[in-house]
């Protein structure tokens, strides 16, 4: 990821990143081997990189509102094991919960920020986004989730190979 993208996400999102909610997000496991906070940062950076490519095609994007929404898109997942009966319920419910959390955190949301947060699970959830910023974050969220799952599978495979080698040494 380009350093300028990471720098700009940190600059635009600094008030969110300094909150207790985001601090909790950095410690809750998400997609097996990452955290809600790390995933949200990755989504915001990926979305910003996509928007910069679109800008080169003369397609305008409100980067500030998109980044703020991206950083808050999964805050409703916090405490998921106490809040949701299963992953299915979590998939459908956490976008609504994330809007509530972000609204309190930021003291109000713009239409774009609400759209980004409320519809980032599309097409898993039936209602599509209404703004291009929300489509970008939806795409970035899917890209990052797949990356995280692949990384997790690769790490699990590496750990299993390491254990197998260790066991071979012990039985030799």
Buried (B, 14 or more C-beta within 10 A) or exposed (E): EEEEBBEBBBEBBEEBBEBEBBEBBEEBEBBEBBBBBBBBBBBBBBBBBBBBEBEEEEEEBBBBBBBBBBBBBBBBBBEBEEBBEEEEEBBBBBBEBBBEBBBEBBEEBBEBBBBBBBBBBBEEBEEEBBBBBBBBBBBBBBBBBEBBBEBBEEEEEEEEEEEEEEEEEEEE
